[in-house]
Amino acid sequence: MSWPSFWSRTNWKTTLLKPLGSLVCWEAKRRLERFRQFPPPKPTGAVVIVVGNVVVGGSGKTPFIIWLVRQLRQQGLNVGIVSRGYGGKSKHWPQEAHPASDPKQLGDEPVLLAKQLQCPVAVAPQRCQAVALMMQRHDIDVIVSDDGLQHYELPRDIEVVMVDAQRQFGNGLCLPAGPLREPKERLQQVDFIVYNGNMPKSIEFPQKSFAMQLQPVCFRQLTNPKNTLPANAFAGQSVNAIAGIGNPQRFFDTLNELQIEVEGRAFADHYAYKSADFTEYGDEKPLLMTEKDAVKCSEFAQSGQKNNWWYLEVEPQADEALFEPLYEQVRSLLHQEIK
């Protein structure tokens, strides 16, 4: 979600809302302490990795999960993903997401992950139900939970927190005075912290902090994704662009770095696009978007024969030093399970 401006600084609004933020922090601490003292029974013998964040809004969880699952599968492990399916309108849970699934029913991120990775993806607001379905249907060594750091009904073995390197933790206050879901001290308990973007010069936990970069690969045509253009194809051109992600400006900045003149329009994260949103976009001028948006917009492109609509494919690249300690934890936990 887009942050209100006062979440990045302190002013009279933050002062007014700070008592409510303190209450949110207190409740978050209480829930975490209860989880630590009375952890729920683990419903699976698979290793569970939660990839989440301590702030609201996007921080790069989906591309990191893509990178992580690929790395784990290269080690010969069977990996599945569970997701809440945020924005999905289905009345029946749990369900499996497939590349051809309807994002309106199951949410955009599960469908995108299923398309990208071709691995089992189970979806349910109660993630333990998704885990149960996953283990019933598949032989799985590692389950990666897309978000859910604060979803304490799901036991976990490893916690990874994603941080937007640009926005970081804003003014450091809890909702609604700031962007934090829980106090920043929560970072002391997690296993790994991954910054999406350039690592800040000053960080509190350098020994477990790493960076991830999103490298533009190419543009793919929505009406025919097999048709590609190089990442610099629109350099020097004026284009329209949309982004319905946690930090839309990050996408527009990426296009600017590719020397593209952008007239951008930001939508809310997980926004449910409708045909009326595209009445102003013809084929005279390219319309560029993220791959997450393309999952929901390809239907409009196909029906309107919009051949000048393109999405940017990116390749997540995390620090090489990250995977070794993470995989060592996974391997150790699997060995314990075998015993």
BALOBA-1460 file (C-alpha; in Angstrom, 3 decimals):
// residues 339
<rec num="1" residu="m" x="0.000" y="0.000" z="0.000"/>
<rec num="2" residu="s" x="1.061" y="3.606" z="-0.531"/>
<rec num="3" residu="w" x="2.170" y="5.251" z="2.685"/>
<rec num="4" residu="p" x="0.675" y="8.564" z="3.837"/>
<rec num="5" residu="s" x="3.418" y="11.170" z="3.954"/>
<rec num="6" residu="f" x="3.420" y="11.439" z="7.751"/>
<rec num="7" residu="w" x="4.501" y="7.796" z="8.082"/>
<rec num="8" residu="s" x="7.932" y="8.856" z="6.864"/>
<rec num="9" residu="r" x="8.396" y="11.578" z="9.467"/>
<rec num="10" residu="t" x="6.901" y="12.874" z="12.710"/>
<rec num="11" residu="n" x="4.456" y="15.776" z="12.860"/>
<rec num="12" residu="w" x="1.244" y="16.737" z="14.619"/>
<rec num="13" residu="k" x="-0.585" y="13.762" z="13.060"/>
<rec num="14" residu="t" x="1.909" y="11.260" z="14.444"/>
<rec num="15" residu="t" x="1.727" y="12.952" z="17.847"/>
<rec num="16" residu="l" x="-2.057" y="12.689" z="17.787"/>
<rec num="17" residu="l" x="-2.024" y="9.026" z="16.737"/>
<rec num="18" residu="k" x="0.931" y="7.877" z="18.848"/>
<rec num="19" residu="p" x="-1.220" y="6.619" z="21.788"/>
<rec num="20" residu="l" x="-3.056" y="4.293" z="19.389"/>
<rec num="21" residu="g" x="0.270" y="3.207" z="17.936"/>
<rec num="22" residu="s" x="1.527" y="2.369" z="21.418"/>
<rec num="23" residu="l" x="-1.538" y="0.197" z="21.931"/>
<rec num="24" residu="v" x="-0.865" y="-1.663" z="18.662"/>
<rec num="25" residu="c" x="2.765" y="-2.199" z="19.722"/>
<rec num="26" residu="w" x="1.657" y="-3.527" z="23.108"/>
<rec num="27" residu="e" x="-0.821" y="-5.955" z="21.547"/>
<rec num="28" residu="a" x="1.793" y="-7.151" z="19.046"/>
<rec num="29" residu="k" x="4.246" y="-7.842" z="21.875"/>
<rec num="30" residu="r" x="1.553" y="-9.682" z="23.832"/>
<rec num="31" residu="r" x="0.667" y="-11.909" z="20.895"/>
<rec num="32" residu="l" x="4.326" y="-12.704" z="20.206"/>
<rec num="33" residu="e" x="5.001" y="-13.541" z="23.837"/>
<rec num="34" residu="r" x="1.994" y="-15.862" z="23.934"/>
<rec num="35" residu="f" x="3.211" y="-17.551" z="20.748"/>
<rec num="36" residu="r" x="6.668" y="-18.051" z="22.282"/>
<rec num="37" residu="q" x="5.266" y="-19.468" z="25.520"/>
<rec num="38" residu="f" x="2.514" y="-21.620" z="24.018"/>
<rec num="39" residu="p" x="3.487" y="-22.453" z="20.437"/>
<rec num="40" residu="p" x="0.795" y="-24.332" z="18.494"/>
<rec num="41" residu="p" x="1.612" y="-27.893" z="17.447"/>
<rec num="42" residu="k" x="3.383" y="-28.084" z="14.117"/>
<rec num="43" residu="p" x="1.036" y="-29.634" z="11.540"/>
<rec num="44" residu="t" x="3.753" y="-30.943" z="9.236"/>
<rec num="45" residu="g" x="7.185" y="-32.546" z="9.230"/>
<rec num="46" residu="a" x="8.300" y="-30.193" z="6.455"/>
<rec num="47" residu="v" x="10.503" y="-27.214" z="7.263"/>
<rec num="48" residu="v" x="8.371" y="-24.057" z="7.365"/>
<rec num="49" residu="i" x="9.941" y="-20.756" z="6.260"/>
<rec num="50" residu="v" x="7.887" y="-17.605" z="6.770"/>
<rec num="51" residu="v" x="8.759" y="-14.664" z="4.507"/>
<rec num="52" residu="g" x="7.092" y="-11.554" z="5.913"/>
<rec num="53" residu="n" x="7.652" y="-7.999" z="7.044"/>
<rec num="54" residu="v" x="7.167" y="-5.759" z="10.067"/>
<rec num="55" residu="v" x="5.659" y="-2.887" z="8.089"/>
<rec num="56" residu="v" x="2.534" y="-2.638" z="5.962"/>
<rec num="57" residu="g" x="2.888" y="-2.445" z="2.219"/>
<rec num="58" residu="g" x="5.107" y="-4.239" z="-0.233"/>
<rec num="59" residu="s" x="8.737" y="-4.988" z="0.443"/>
<rec num="60" residu="g" x="9.660" y="-7.532" z="-2.215"/>
<rec num="61" residu="k" x="8.329" y="-10.745" z="-0.672"/>
<rec num="62" residu="t" x="7.125" y="-12.258" z="-3.953"/>
<rec num="63" residu="p" x="10.388" y="-11.894" z="-5.923"/>
<rec num="64" residu="f" x="12.376" y="-13.084" z="-2.921"/>
<rec num="65" residu="i" x="10.193" y="-16.180" z="-2.632"/>
<rec num="66" residu="i" x="10.787" y="-16.856" z="-6.335"/>
<rec num="67" residu="w" x="14.552" y="-16.643" z="-5.762"/>
<rec num="68" residu="l" x="14.407" y="-18.770" z="-2.595"/>
<rec num="69" residu="v" x="12.272" y="-21.550" z="-4.083"/>
<rec num="70" residu="r" x="14.546" y="-21.798" z="-7.108"/>
<rec num="71" residu="q" x="17.610" y="-22.053" z="-4.891"/>
<rec num="72" residu="l" x="16.072" y="-24.750" z="-2.679"/>
<rec num="73" residu="r" x="14.920" y="-26.789" z="-5.663"/>
<rec num="74" residu="q" x="18.427" y="-26.683" z="-7.099"/>
<rec num="75" residu="q" x="19.450" y="-28.589" z="-3.964"/>
<rec num="76" residu="g" x="16.983" y="-31.343" z="-4.846"/>
<rec num="77" residu="l" x="14.318" y="-30.332" z="-2.306"/>
<rec num="78" residu="n" x="10.578" y="-30.511" z="-2.927"/>
<rec num="79" residu="v" x="9.193" y="-27.052" z="-2.156"/>
<rec num="80" residu="g" x="5.628" y="-25.796" z="-1.821"/>
<rec num="81" residu="i" x="4.174" y="-22.375" z="-1.100"/>
<rec num="82" residu="v" x="1.237" y="-21.403" z="1.102"/>
<rec num="83" residu="s" x="-0.499" y="-18.055" z="0.813"/>
<rec num="84" residu="r" x="-3.387" y="-16.206" z="2.352"/>
<rec num="85" residu="g" x="-4.641" y="-15.283" z="-1.110"/>
<rec num="86" residu="y" x="-5.141" y="-11.630" z="-0.288"/>
<rec num="87" residu="g" x="-7.881" y="-10.121" z="-2.442"/>
<rec num="88" residu="g" x="-9.259" y="-13.510" z="-3.512"/>
<rec num="89" residu="k" x="-13.068" y="-13.677" z="-3.562"/>
<rec num="90" residu="s" x="-13.490" y="-17.456" z="-3.366"/>
<rec num="91" residu="k" x="-15.972" y="-18.783" z="-0.798"/>
<rec num="92" residu="h" x="-14.208" y="-22.134" z="-0.539"/>
<rec num="93" residu="w" x="-10.861" y="-22.705" z="1.183"/>
<rec num="94" residu="p" x="-8.307" y="-24.200" z="1.029"/>
<rec num="95" residu="q" x="-7.553" y="-24.412" z="-2.692"/>
<rec num="96" residu="e" x="-4.556" y="-24.986" z="-4.908"/>
<rec num="97" residu="a" x="-3.449" y="-22.231" z="-7.251"/>
<rec num="98" residu="h" x="-2.380" y="-23.150" z="-10.775"/>
<rec num="99" residu="p" x="-0.982" y="-21.045" z="-13.626"/>
<rec num="100" residu="a" x="-4.455" y="-20.840" z="-15.187"/>
<rec num="101" residu="s" x="-6.289" y="-20.043" z="-11.923"/>
<rec num="102" residu="d" x="-8.421" y="-16.912" z="-11.695"/>
<rec num="103" residu="p" x="-6.598" y="-14.236" z="-9.652"/>
<rec num="104" residu="k" x="-9.971" y="-12.723" z="-8.790"/>
<rec num="105" residu="q" x="-10.800" y="-15.903" z="-6.875"/>
<rec num="106" residu="l" x="-7.426" y="-16.807" z="-5.360"/>
<rec num="107" residu="g" x="-5.488" y="-13.530" z="-5.326"/>
<rec num="108" residu="d" x="-2.808" y="-12.223" z="-7.679"/>
<rec num="109" residu="e" x="0.323" y="-13.377" z="-5.846"/>
<rec num="110" residu="p" x="-0.521" y="-17.122" z="-5.604"/>
<rec num="111" residu="v" x="-1.321" y="-17.238" z="-9.320"/>
<rec num="112" residu="l" x="1.863" y="-15.353" z="-10.193"/>
<rec num="113" residu="l" x="3.940" y="-17.736" z="-8.048"/>
<rec num="114" residu="a" x="2.288" y="-20.765" z="-9.649"/>
<rec num="115" residu="k" x="3.050" y="-19.381" z="-13.124"/>
<rec num="116" residu="q" x="6.635" y="-18.485" z="-12.336"/>
<rec num="117" residu="l" x="7.659" y="-21.565" z="-10.381"/>
<rec num="118" residu="q" x="5.371" y="-24.407" z="-11.522"/>
<rec num="119" residu="c" x="5.388" y="-25.734" z="-7.961"/>
<rec num="120" residu="p" x="2.531" y="-26.579" z="-5.562"/>
<rec num="121" residu="v" x="0.813" y="-23.447" z="-4.213"/>
<rec num="122" residu="a" x="-1.954" y="-23.821" z="-1.615"/>
<rec num="123" residu="v" x="-4.164" y="-20.909" z="-0.609"/>
<rec num="124" residu="a" x="-6.314" y="-20.251" z="2.471"/>
<rec num="125" residu="p" x="-6.824" y="-17.350" z="4.893"/>
<rec num="126" residu="q" x="-5.967" y="-19.858" z="7.639"/>
<rec num="127" residu="r" x="-2.544" y="-20.961" z="6.464"/>
<rec num="128" residu="c" x="-2.599" y="-24.179" z="8.495"/>
<rec num="129" residu="q" x="-5.464" y="-25.320" z="6.261"/>
<rec num="130" residu="a" x="-3.307" y="-24.584" z="3.235"/>
<rec num="131" residu="v" x="-0.436" y="-26.559" z="4.794"/>
<rec num="132" residu="a" x="-2.747" y="-29.530" z="5.450"/>
<rec num="133" residu="l" x="-3.923" y="-29.532" z="1.824"/>
<rec num="134" residu="m" x="-0.342" y="-29.234" z="0.601"/>
<rec num="135" residu="m" x="0.890" y="-32.200" z="2.640"/>
<rec num="136" residu="q" x="-2.144" y="-34.278" z="1.698"/>
<rec num="137" residu="r" x="-1.502" y="-33.913" z="-2.020"/>
<rec num="138" residu="h" x="2.266" y="-33.550" z="-2.330"/>
<rec num="139" residu="d" x="5.537" y="-34.892" z="-0.994"/>
<rec num="140" residu="i" x="7.064" y="-31.698" z="0.374"/>
<rec num="141" residu="d" x="10.358" y="-31.038" z="2.172"/>
<rec num="142" residu="v" x="10.065" y="-27.272" z="2.622"/>
<rec num="143" residu="i" x="7.010" y="-25.018" z="2.830"/>
<rec num="144" residu="v" x="7.468" y="-21.299" z="2.194"/>
<rec num="145" residu="s" x="4.752" y="-19.070" z="3.627"/>
<rec num="146" residu="d" x="4.100" y="-15.952" z="1.550"/>
<rec num="147" residu="d" x="3.663" y="-13.339" z="4.301"/>
<rec num="148" residu="g" x="2.315" y="-14.366" z="7.697"/>
<rec num="149" residu="l" x="5.040" y="-13.193" z="10.083"/>
<rec num="150" residu="q" x="2.268" y="-12.122" z="12.480"/>
<rec num="151" residu="h" x="0.045" y="-15.130" z="11.681"/>
<rec num="152" residu="y" x="0.869" y="-17.037" z="14.853"/>
<rec num="153" residu="e" x="-1.547" y="-19.886" z="14.194"/>
<rec num="154" residu="l" x="1.165" y="-21.169" z="11.841"/>
<rec num="155" residu="p" x="4.269" y="-22.587" z="13.577"/>
<rec num="156" residu="r" x="7.505" y="-21.857" z="11.763"/>
<rec num="157" residu="d" x="11.137" y="-22.939" z="11.767"/>
<rec num="158" residu="i" x="12.764" y="-19.980" z="10.001"/>
<rec num="159" residu="e" x="11.661" y="-16.348" z="9.777"/>
<rec num="160" residu="v" x="12.816" y="-14.007" z="6.998"/>
<rec num="161" residu="v" x="11.866" y="-10.325" z="7.147"/>
<rec num="162" residu="m" x="11.844" y="-8.262" z="3.965"/>
<rec num="163" residu="v" x="12.580" y="-4.532" z="4.112"/>
<rec num="164" residu="d" x="12.089" y="-1.939" z="1.373"/>
<rec num="165" residu="a" x="15.543" y="-0.345" z="1.280"/>
<rec num="166" residu="q" x="14.051" y="2.996" z="0.207"/>
<rec num="167" residu="r" x="11.298" y="3.387" z="2.799"/>
<rec num="168" residu="q" x="12.763" y="1.079" z="5.473"/>
<rec num="169" residu="f" x="10.753" y="1.548" z="8.713"/>
<rec num="170" residu="g" x="9.423" y="5.041" z="8.102"/>
<rec num="171" residu="n" x="9.097" y="7.045" z="11.297"/>
<rec num="172" residu="g" x="9.531" y="3.909" z="13.411"/>
<rec num="173" residu="l" x="6.040" y="4.052" z="14.921"/>
<rec num="174" residu="c" x="3.285" y="1.451" z="14.962"/>
<rec num="175" residu="l" x="-0.021" y="1.792" z="13.153"/>
<rec num="176" residu="p" x="-1.773" y="4.132" z="12.710"/>
<rec num="177" residu="a" x="0.930" y="6.662" z="13.676"/>
<rec num="178" residu="g" x="3.465" y="4.900" z="11.446"/>
<rec num="179" residu="p" x="3.834" y="1.886" z="9.136"/>
<rec num="180" residu="l" x="4.946" y="-0.743" z="11.686"/>
<rec num="181" residu="r" x="2.766" y="-3.787" z="12.314"/>
<rec num="182" residu="e" x="4.805" y="-4.545" z="15.411"/>
<rec num="183" residu="p" x="7.773" y="-2.924" z="17.164"/>
<rec num="184" residu="k" x="11.043" y="-2.753" z="15.293"/>
<rec num="185" residu="e" x="12.652" y="-4.787" z="18.093"/>
<rec num="186" residu="r" x="10.914" y="-7.799" z="16.528"/>
<rec num="187" residu="l" x="13.917" y="-7.931" z="14.196"/>
<rec num="188" residu="q" x="15.980" y="-9.266" z="17.095"/>
<rec num="189" residu="q" x="14.082" y="-12.571" z="16.979"/>
<rec num="190" residu="v" x="14.012" y="-13.252" z="13.234"/>
<rec num="191" residu="d" x="16.626" y="-15.345" z="11.447"/>
<rec num="192" residu="f" x="17.326" y="-13.224" z="8.353"/>
<rec num="193" residu="i" x="16.666" y="-9.667" z="7.185"/>
<rec num="194" residu="v" x="16.681" y="-8.986" z="3.446"/>
<rec num="195" residu="y" x="16.719" y="-5.443" z="2.068"/>
<rec num="196" residu="n" x="15.037" y="-5.034" z="-1.302"/>
<rec num="197" residu="g" x="17.437" y="-2.596" z="-2.969"/>
<rec num="198" residu="n" x="20.792" y="-1.158" z="-1.986"/>
<rec num="199" residu="m" x="21.800" y="-1.995" z="1.566"/>
<rec num="200" residu="p" x="21.630" y="1.105" z="3.801"/>
<rec num="201" residu="k" x="24.948" y="2.269" z="5.206"/>
<rec num="202" residu="s" x="23.710" y="2.012" z="8.790"/>
<rec num="203" residu="i" x="21.786" y="-1.077" z="9.907"/>
<rec num="204" residu="e" x="21.201" y="-2.573" z="13.343"/>
<rec num="205" residu="f" x="21.745" y="-6.262" z="12.592"/>
<rec num="206" residu="p" x="24.531" y="-6.528" z="9.989"/>
<rec num="207" residu="q" x="25.347" y="-10.147" z="10.833"/>
<rec num="208" residu="k" x="21.977" y="-11.359" z="9.540"/>
<rec num="209" residu="s" x="21.192" y="-8.660" z="6.969"/>
<rec num="210" residu="f" x="21.491" y="-9.148" z="3.216"/>
<rec num="211" residu="a" x="20.428" y="-7.380" z="0.024"/>
<rec num="212" residu="m" x="18.302" y="-8.354" z="-2.973"/>
<rec num="213" residu="q" x="18.252" y="-6.585" z="-6.323"/>
<rec num="214" residu="l" x="15.599" y="-6.840" z="-9.039"/>
<rec num="215" residu="q" x="17.314" y="-6.897" z="-12.425"/>
<rec num="216" residu="p" x="15.159" y="-6.005" z="-15.465"/>
<rec num="217" residu="v" x="15.238" y="-8.852" z="-17.998"/>
<rec num="218" residu="c" x="12.815" y="-7.950" z="-20.777"/>
<rec num="219" residu="f" x="9.340" y="-6.707" z="-21.608"/>
<rec num="220" residu="r" x="6.671" y="-9.272" z="-22.474"/>
<rec num="221" residu="q" x="3.533" y="-8.561" z="-24.457"/>
<rec num="222" residu="l" x="0.339" y="-9.167" z="-22.495"/>
<rec num="223" residu="t" x="-1.572" y="-10.532" z="-25.496"/>
<rec num="224" residu="n" x="1.287" y="-12.917" z="-26.317"/>
<rec num="225" residu="p" x="3.914" y="-13.289" z="-23.570"/>
<rec num="226" residu="k" x="6.190" y="-15.179" z="-25.965"/>
<rec num="227" residu="n" x="6.748" y="-11.867" z="-27.749"/>
<rec num="228" residu="t" x="9.543" y="-10.057" z="-25.939"/>
<rec num="229" residu="l" x="11.450" y="-6.808" z="-26.227"/>
<rec num="230" residu="p" x="14.798" y="-6.038" z="-24.588"/>
<rec num="231" residu="a" x="14.696" y="-4.073" z="-21.354"/>
<rec num="232" residu="n" x="15.998" y="-0.969" z="-23.123"/>
<rec num="233" residu="a" x="13.415" y="-1.148" z="-25.931"/>
<rec num="234" residu="f" x="11.459" y="1.885" z="-24.731"/>
<rec num="235" residu="a" x="14.459" y="4.069" z="-23.861"/>
<rec num="236" residu="g" x="13.828" y="7.666" z="-24.896"/>
<rec num="237" residu="q" x="10.102" y="7.040" z="-25.423"/>
<rec num="238" residu="s" x="7.139" y="8.497" z="-23.555"/>
<rec num="239" residu="v" x="4.923" y="5.741" z="-22.120"/>
<rec num="240" residu="n" x="1.978" y="5.207" z="-19.833"/>
<rec num="241" residu="a" x="2.603" y="3.007" z="-16.813"/>
<rec num="242" residu="i" x="0.474" y="1.539" z="-14.043"/>
<rec num="243" residu="a" x="1.457" y="-0.195" z="-10.816"/>
<rec num="244" residu="g" x="-0.792" y="-1.803" z="-8.214"/>
<rec num="245" residu="i" x="1.952" y="-2.946" z="-5.836"/>
<rec num="246" residu="g" x="3.052" y="-2.029" z="-2.328"/>
<rec num="247" residu="n" x="5.421" y="0.727" z="-3.479"/>
<rec num="248" residu="p" x="4.376" y="1.831" z="-6.993"/>
<rec num="249" residu="q" x="7.049" y="4.511" z="-7.154"/>
<rec num="250" residu="r" x="9.728" y="1.814" z="-7.079"/>
<rec num="251" residu="f" x="8.434" y="0.490" z="-10.428"/>
<rec num="252" residu="f" x="8.256" y="3.962" z="-11.958"/>
<rec num="253" residu="d" x="11.809" y="4.638" z="-10.753"/>
<rec num="254" residu="t" x="12.967" y="1.425" z="-12.427"/>
<rec num="255" residu="l" x="11.459" y="2.582" z="-15.720"/>
<rec num="256" residu="n" x="13.167" y="5.951" z="-15.321"/>
<rec num="257" residu="e" x="16.475" y="4.151" z="-14.790"/>
<rec num="258" residu="l" x="15.835" y="2.476" z="-18.147"/>
<rec num="259" residu="q" x="15.678" y="6.003" z="-19.652"/>
<rec num="260" residu="i" x="11.915" y="5.777" z="-20.188"/>
<rec num="261" residu="e" x="9.729" y="8.888" z="-19.871"/>
<rec num="262" residu="v" x="6.901" y="7.729" z="-17.624"/>
<rec num="263" residu="e" x="3.401" y="9.026" z="-17.107"/>
<rec num="264" residu="g" x="2.587" y="6.795" z="-14.164"/>
<rec num="265" residu="r" x="-0.634" y="5.964" z="-12.378"/>
<rec num="266" residu="a" x="-0.476" y="4.246" z="-8.998"/>
<rec num="267" residu="f" x="-3.146" y="1.848" z="-7.774"/>
<rec num="268" residu="a" x="-3.560" y="0.240" z="-4.367"/>
<rec num="269" residu="d" x="-1.689" y="-2.982" z="-3.682"/>
<rec num="270" residu="h" x="-3.753" y="-6.008" z="-4.792"/>
<rec num="271" residu="y" x="-6.114" y="-3.650" z="-6.635"/>
<rec num="272" residu="a" x="-8.902" y="-5.454" z="-8.508"/>
<rec num="273" residu="y" x="-8.668" y="-3.895" z="-11.964"/>
<rec num="274" residu="k" x="-11.807" y="-3.283" z="-14.015"/>
<rec num="275" residu="s" x="-12.269" y="-2.375" z="-17.668"/>
<rec num="276" residu="a" x="-13.128" y="1.234" z="-16.804"/>
<rec num="277" residu="d" x="-9.590" y="1.710" z="-15.504"/>
<rec num="278" residu="f" x="-8.228" y="1.336" z="-19.035"/>
<rec num="279" residu="t" x="-10.535" y="3.519" z="-21.136"/>
<rec num="280" residu="e" x="-7.804" y="6.153" z="-21.516"/>
<rec num="281" residu="y" x="-5.175" y="3.699" z="-22.756"/>
<rec num="282" residu="g" x="-5.123" y="2.925" z="-26.449"/>
<rec num="283" residu="d" x="-2.440" y="1.282" z="-28.568"/>
<rec num="284" residu="e" x="-0.827" y="4.504" z="-29.771"/>
<rec num="285" residu="k" x="1.343" y="4.744" z="-26.659"/>
<rec num="286" residu="p" x="2.883" y="1.755" z="-24.835"/>
<rec num="287" residu="l" x="1.305" y="0.818" z="-21.509"/>
<rec num="288" residu="l" x="3.843" y="-0.739" z="-19.146"/>
<rec num="289" residu="m" x="3.180" y="-2.574" z="-15.891"/>
<rec num="290" residu="t" x="4.638" y="-5.070" z="-13.432"/>
<rec num="291" residu="e" x="4.234" y="-8.815" z="-13.845"/>
<rec num="292" residu="k" x="1.992" y="-8.849" z="-10.774"/>
<rec num="293" residu="d" x="-0.328" y="-6.378" z="-12.522"/>
<rec num="294" residu="a" x="-0.171" y="-8.383" z="-15.755"/>
<rec num="295" residu="v" x="-1.695" y="-11.417" z="-14.025"/>
<rec num="296" residu="k" x="-4.891" y="-9.382" z="-13.559"/>
<rec num="297" residu="c" x="-4.733" y="-7.167" z="-16.666"/>
<rec num="298" residu="s" x="-4.082" y="-9.724" z="-19.409"/>
<rec num="299" residu="e" x="-7.831" y="-10.364" z="-19.672"/>
<rec num="300" residu="f" x="-8.458" y="-6.709" z="-20.544"/>
<rec num="301" residu="a" x="-5.565" y="-6.713" z="-23.004"/>
<rec num="302" residu="q" x="-6.893" y="-9.810" z="-24.772"/>
<rec num="303" residu="s" x="-10.497" y="-8.635" z="-24.981"/>
<rec num="304" residu="g" x="-9.516" y="-5.170" z="-26.180"/>
<rec num="305" residu="q" x="-6.757" y="-6.430" z="-28.501"/>
<rec num="306" residu="k" x="-4.261" y="-4.139" z="-26.841"/>
<rec num="307" residu="n" x="-1.028" y="-5.277" z="-28.448"/>
<rec num="308" residu="n" x="0.991" y="-2.372" z="-27.066"/>
<rec num="309" residu="w" x="0.578" y="-3.421" z="-23.427"/>
<rec num="310" residu="w" x="3.754" y="-4.850" z="-21.894"/>
<rec num="311" residu="y" x="4.951" y="-6.061" z="-18.521"/>
<rec num="312" residu="l" x="8.489" y="-5.914" z="-17.203"/>
<rec num="313" residu="e" x="10.025" y="-9.247" z="-16.293"/>
<rec num="314" residu="v" x="12.628" y="-8.954" z="-13.539"/>
<rec num="315" residu="e" x="15.145" y="-11.416" z="-12.142"/>
<rec num="316" residu="p" x="15.584" y="-11.384" z="-8.353"/>
<rec num="317" residu="q" x="19.214" y="-11.671" z="-7.289"/>
<rec num="318" residu="a" x="19.960" y="-11.985" z="-3.573"/>
<rec num="319" residu="d" x="23.364" y="-11.878" z="-1.917"/>
<rec num="320" residu="e" x="25.266" y="-15.118" z="-2.475"/>
<rec num="321" residu="a" x="26.220" y="-15.105" z="1.208"/>
<rec num="322" residu="l" x="22.548" y="-15.447" z="2.223"/>
<rec num="323" residu="f" x="21.707" y="-18.878" z="0.898"/>
<rec num="324" residu="e" x="24.469" y="-20.864" z="2.591"/>
<rec num="325" residu="p" x="23.425" y="-20.174" z="6.224"/>
<rec num="326" residu="l" x="19.741" y="-20.417" z="5.319"/>
<rec num="327" residu="y" x="20.209" y="-23.750" z="3.577"/>
<rec num="328" residu="e" x="22.331" y="-25.013" z="6.458"/>
<rec num="329" residu="q" x="19.410" y="-24.360" z="8.804"/>
<rec num="330" residu="v" x="17.027" y="-26.145" z="6.454"/>
<rec num="331" residu="r" x="19.341" y="-29.131" z="6.105"/>
<rec num="332" residu="s" x="19.831" y="-29.352" z="9.876"/>
<rec num="333" residu="l" x="16.090" y="-29.237" z="10.505"/>
<rec num="334" residu="l" x="15.400" y="-31.907" z="7.880"/>
<rec num="335" residu="h" x="18.077" y="-34.112" z="9.449"/>
<rec num="336" residu="q" x="16.437" y="-33.741" z="12.845"/>
<rec num="337" residu="e" x="13.085" y="-34.674" z="11.322"/>
<rec num="338" residu="i" x="14.547" y="-37.828" z="9.768"/>
<rec num="339" residu="k" x="15.939" y="-38.884" z="13.135"/>
